[in-house]
Amino acid sequence: MNDHNCKSVNPTEIRFYETSDLNAKRTSHFAADPSAILIRMPEVMAIVGLARPTIYKLMQQADSGFPLPVKLSASSARSAPVAWVLAEVLDWTRARIADRDRVAA
């Protein structure tokens, strides 16, 4: 198996992909439709510039308008995997910027 995006020292080892390679592949395919891209917490934190606890607090405050996550499995466990819709996170971020601009004007 010859995959130039894989990194492996020994061909018998399990191959792994660089995270940037995977993100580039994932986003390049759906780049035209951010409403179809689900992002996990590390990406949400990077986009909004807030820590995990602050994001979860915002989700509990109805007036914050912070988007709610999408469940990725049928599990009801507290640690069940979730993701956010990229377009909704970007819309929330843009609304925060617009609020700042209204106050400044």
Secondary structure, DSSP 8 states (H G I E B T S, - for coil): ---TTEE-SSTTS--EE-HHHHHHHHHHHHTT-GGG-EE-HHHHHHHH---HHHHHHHHH-GGG-----EESSS--STT--EEEEHHHHHHHHHHHHHHHHHHH-
